[in-house]
């Protein structure tokens, strides 16, 4: 069953058109990868799906579980099950990791969090991701290394349990061990009822994942789709032949 369907999507950032008729279908239970050169529109696609108001849809349609979400606010999309990790997670002084996750879970589900069960699940997920339990008491991302921030976003993913996880260059700047932790988190999250969209420049994060489809995004359009071997091709040959 289709979870996300994007049809003829055109998106502007300011006066500049970035996405120029993009089409994409993601079914439940799938992992998709978007690759492309700098400036191709990868992050614009992620932000448009999430509903970032800096990006305006001028044409086309985004359907999530059969519902047109073009005009929904970001928080409304999050409540329907769309999650996004960012290239540079924000630091939020004064809000602990635990309180942030508790508030986010309450907001997304619309139900009060059962404190004991929540703390137990949080501790278990932190252990799986190799995160020091004391970090749950620290201010969100404040003083965290780049790898710690990215692992914290995977912790958010496991806690909030969205239907669609969009990971925008979550592997950027990570060492080999941190990338493996992120991949492990994706595998822990993944099931037959949810989906993952990974935006990346590198194939490192894909090594421990079963990837269903790889899409090459150039100049605002997906110009080729294949399996995991397409990512290997890009890793070895680059994008030159797709830029002609």
C-alpha positions as CSV (number, residue, x, y, z in Angstrom):
1,X,0.0,0.0,0.0
2,X,1.2,3.5,-0.9
3,X,2.2,5.5,2.2
4,X,3.5,8.6,0.4
5,X,2.7,9.6,-3.2
6,X,4.2,12.7,-4.8
7,X,2.8,13.8,-8.2
8,X,4.3,16.5,-10.5
9,X,5.6,18.5,-7.5
10,X,6.9,22.0,-8.2
11,X,8.4,23.9,-5.2
12,X,9.9,27.4,-4.9
13,X,12.3,28.7,-2.4
14,X,11.6,32.4,-2.6
15,X,11.4,33.3,-6.2
16,X,13.5,30.3,-7.4
17,X,12.0,27.1,-8.6
18,X,13.8,24.1,-7.0
19,X,11.6,21.1,-7.6
20,X,10.4,20.9,-11.2
21,X,7.9,18.2,-11.6
22,X,9.1,15.5,-9.2
23,X,7.3,12.2,-8.9
24,X,7.8,9.6,-6.1
25,X,5.9,6.8,-4.6
26,X,6.9,5.1,-1.3
27,X,5.0,2.0,-0.1
28,X,4.7,0.8,3.5
29,X,7.6,-1.4,4.5
30,X,10.1,0.2,2.1
31,X,13.4,2.0,2.5
32,X,14.1,4.6,-0.3
33,X,17.3,6.6,-0.9
34,X,17.6,10.0,-2.6
35,X,21.0,10.8,-4.0
36,X,22.1,13.7,-6.2
37,X,24.7,16.5,-6.6
38,X,24.7,19.6,-4.4
39,X,21.8,21.9,-5.3
40,X,19.7,19.2,-6.9
41,X,16.8,19.7,-4.5
42,X,17.2,16.9,-2.0
43,X,16.8,18.9,1.2
44,X,14.0,21.0,-0.5
45,X,12.1,17.8,-1.1
46,X,12.5,16.8,2.5
47,X,11.4,20.2,3.8
48,X,8.4,20.3,1.3
49,X,7.2,16.9,2.5
50,X,7.4,18.2,6.1
51,X,5.7,21.5,5.3
52,X,8.4,24.0,6.0
53,X,6.8,27.3,5.2
54,X,10.0,28.6,3.5
55,X,9.2,26.3,0.6
56,X,6.0,26.9,-1.5
57,X,4.3,24.3,-3.6
58,X,3.3,26.0,-6.9
59,X,2.0,22.8,-8.6
60,X,1.5,19.2,-7.9
61,X,0.3,17.1,-5.0
62,X,1.6,15.3,-1.9
63,X,-0.6,12.5,-0.7
64,X,0.0,10.7,2.7
65,X,-2.0,7.6,3.3
66,X,-4.4,8.8,0.5
67,X,-4.9,12.3,2.0
68,X,-3.7,15.4,0.2
69,X,-1.5,17.2,2.7
70,X,-0.4,20.2,0.6
71,X,-2.1,22.7,2.9
72,X,-1.4,21.1,6.2
73,X,0.9,22.8,8.8
74,X,4.1,21.1,9.8
75,X,2.6,20.1,13.2
76,X,-0.4,18.6,11.5
77,X,1.8,16.5,9.3
78,X,3.9,15.3,12.3
79,X,0.7,14.2,14.0
80,X,-0.2,12.1,11.0
81,X,3.1,10.4,11.3
82,X,5.8,12.2,9.4
83,X,9.2,12.7,11.1
84,X,12.4,14.4,9.9
85,X,15.9,14.4,11.2
86,X,18.0,17.4,10.2
87,X,21.6,17.9,8.9
88,X,22.4,20.2,11.9
89,X,20.1,19.5,14.9
90,X,19.3,22.5,17.0
91,X,20.5,23.0,20.5
92,X,17.7,23.8,23.0
93,X,19.0,25.1,26.3
94,X,16.7,24.6,29.3
95,X,14.8,21.6,27.9
96,X,16.2,18.2,28.8
97,X,16.2,15.3,26.4
98,X,13.6,13.4,28.5
99,X,11.2,16.4,28.7
100,X,11.6,17.1,25.0
101,X,10.7,13.6,24.0
102,X,7.9,13.3,26.6
103,X,6.3,16.6,25.3
104,X,6.8,15.6,21.6
105,X,5.2,12.2,22.2
106,X,2.2,13.7,23.9
107,X,1.8,16.3,21.1
108,X,2.0,13.7,18.4
109,X,-0.2,11.1,19.9
110,X,-2.6,13.5,21.7
111,X,-2.5,11.2,24.8
112,X,-0.7,11.7,28.1
113,X,2.5,9.8,28.5
114,X,2.6,7.0,31.1
115,X,5.8,8.0,32.9
116,X,7.0,4.7,34.1
117,X,6.6,2.9,30.8
118,X,8.0,5.9,28.9
119,X,11.2,6.0,31.1
120,X,11.7,2.3,30.7
121,X,11.4,2.4,27.0
122,X,13.7,5.4,26.8
123,X,16.4,3.7,28.8
124,X,16.1,0.5,26.6
125,X,16.4,2.5,23.4
126,X,19.4,4.5,24.8
127,X,21.1,1.2,25.7
128,X,20.5,-0.1,22.2
129,X,22.0,3.0,20.6
130,X,25.0,3.1,23.0
131,X,23.9,6.4,24.5
132,X,25.0,7.2,28.1
133,X,21.8,7.2,30.2
134,X,22.9,10.5,31.9
135,X,22.3,12.2,28.5
136,X,18.6,12.0,29.1
137,X,19.0,14.6,31.8
138,X,21.1,17.0,29.7
139,X,19.7,20.0,27.8
140,X,18.7,18.9,24.2
141,X,21.9,18.7,22.1
142,X,23.7,21.3,24.2
143,X,27.4,20.4,24.3
144,X,26.7,17.2,22.3
145,X,29.2,16.2,19.6
146,X,28.0,15.9,16.0
147,X,27.7,12.1,16.4
148,X,25.8,12.4,19.7
149,X,23.3,14.8,18.1
150,X,22.7,12.4,15.3
151,X,22.2,9.4,17.6
152,X,19.9,11.6,19.7
153,X,17.7,12.1,16.6
154,X,17.6,8.3,16.1
155,X,16.5,8.1,19.7
156,X,13.7,10.5,18.9
157,X,12.7,8.3,15.9
158,X,12.5,5.2,18.1
159,X,10.5,7.1,20.8
160,X,8.0,8.8,18.5
161,X,7.4,5.8,16.1
162,X,6.4,7.8,13.0
163,X,4.9,6.2,9.9
164,X,7.4,7.9,7.6
165,X,11.0,8.8,8.7
166,X,12.9,11.3,6.5
167,X,16.6,11.3,7.3
168,X,18.3,14.3,5.7
169,X,22.0,13.5,5.6
170,X,21.9,12.0,9.1
171,X,25.2,10.3,8.3
172,X,27.0,13.6,7.4
173,X,30.3,14.0,9.3
174,X,30.0,10.8,11.3
175,X,32.8,8.3,11.8
176,X,32.3,4.6,10.9
177,X,31.2,3.5,14.3
178,X,28.6,6.3,14.6
179,X,27.2,5.5,11.1
180,X,26.8,1.8,12.2
181,X,24.8,3.0,15.2
182,X,22.5,5.1,13.0
183,X,22.0,2.2,10.7
184,X,21.2,-0.1,13.6
185,X,18.6,2.5,14.8
186,X,17.0,2.5,11.4
187,X,16.8,-1.3,11.4
188,X,15.3,-1.2,14.9
189,X,12.6,1.3,13.7
190,X,11.8,-0.4,10.4
191,X,8.8,-2.7,10.1
192,X,6.1,-3.6,7.5
193,X,3.9,-0.7,8.5
194,X,6.3,2.2,8.2
195,X,8.8,3.6,5.7
196,X,12.2,5.4,5.6
197,X,13.4,8.0,3.1
198,X,17.2,8.6,3.4
199,X,18.8,11.5,1.8
200,X,22.6,11.0,1.5
201,X,25.8,11.8,-0.4
202,X,27.4,8.6,0.8
203,X,26.7,4.8,0.7
204,X,28.2,4.2,4.1
205,X,24.9,4.4,5.9
206,X,23.4,1.9,3.4
207,X,25.9,-0.9,4.0
208,X,23.8,-2.5,6.8
209,X,20.4,-1.7,5.4
210,X,18.1,-3.4,2.9
211,X,17.4,-0.7,0.5
212,X,14.4,-1.1,-1.8
213,X,14.9,1.8,-4.2
214,X,17.6,4.4,-4.9
215,X,16.6,7.6,-6.8
216,X,18.9,10.0,-8.5
217,X,17.7,13.6,-8.2
218,X,19.1,16.1,-10.6
219,X,17.9,19.7,-11.3
220,X,14.6,19.2,-9.3
221,X,13.6,15.9,-10.9
222,X,14.1,12.2,-10.2
223,X,15.8,11.1,-13.4
224,X,16.6,7.5,-12.6
225,X,15.5,4.8,-10.1
226,X,17.1,1.5,-9.3
227,X,18.0,-0.9,-6.5
228,X,21.0,-0.7,-4.1
229,X,23.4,-1.3,-7.0
230,X,22.6,2.2,-8.3
231,X,24.0,3.7,-5.1
232,X,27.2,1.7,-5.6
233,X,27.4,3.0,-9.2
234,X,27.2,6.6,-8.0
235,X,29.8,5.9,-5.3
236,X,32.3,4.7,-7.9
237,X,31.4,6.8,-10.9
238,X,29.8,10.0,-9.6
239,X,27.0,11.9,-11.3
240,X,28.8,13.1,-14.4
241,X,26.8,11.1,-16.9
242,X,23.5,12.3,-15.4
243,X,24.5,15.9,-15.7
244,X,24.8,16.0,-19.5
